[in-house]
Amino acid sequence: MTCTIISTGEELKLVCKNENEPPYPEIKAKLREKIWELYCKGYDRFWINCEYGVPLWCGEIITALAMYNDIELNIAMPYEEQSTNWVEEHRDRFFRLHADSDNVEIISHHFTDDCYKLADEHMIDDSDLLLVVGTHTDCYGASYAKKNGIKVEQLLIPLT
């Protein structure tokens, strides 16, 4: 079965930017637990958009699990220049994840106002489950999934 993971982006608003300091390790631990739980329930294909934050971290978790498990990572890249303005460390992680993934699909060659929405639709259309990470439930991806009969789960993350 296939699961798409999207984030509401709340983790990007945290004051602390060091991923080794709280609450980041707790967030990543929750993500690891949830991805493992989903894998044990039969979800062995995952989609992310590889945006910095939860999607990138989930991709790193999935590729680590793939070293010892039959699990697949797919990336729907919203546009070709997605990581151009990222800091070098995050850009390196982005490209390493692309190299370690099973499939990368570029949704748009250039940034457009709807490229992220189109990436969400592309991923969700190929999924049995949408996992929304964050406290907001009114994101576009969740309403799109529900409208198309895709099961939606929410994972609340510790932001403090």
HELIX and SHEET records of a PDB file:
HELIX    1   1 GLU A   10  LYS A   13  5                                   4    
HELIX    2   2 TYR A   24  CYS A   40  1                                  17    
HELIX    3   3 VAL A   54  LEU A   65  1                                  12    
HELIX    4   4 GLU A   88  ASP A  100  1                                  13    
HELIX    5   5 CYS A  115  ASP A  125  1                                  11    
HELIX    6   6 TYR A  140  LYS A  147  1                                   8    
SHEET    1   A 6 ASN A 103  ILE A 106  0                                        
SHEET    2   A 6 GLU A  72  MET A  77  1                                        
SHEET    3   A 6 ARG A  45  ILE A  48  1                                        
SHEET    4   A 6 THR A   2  SER A   7  1                                        
SHEET    5   A 6 LEU A 129  VAL A 133  1                                        
SHEET    6   A 6 LYS A 151  LEU A 155  1                                        
END                                                                             
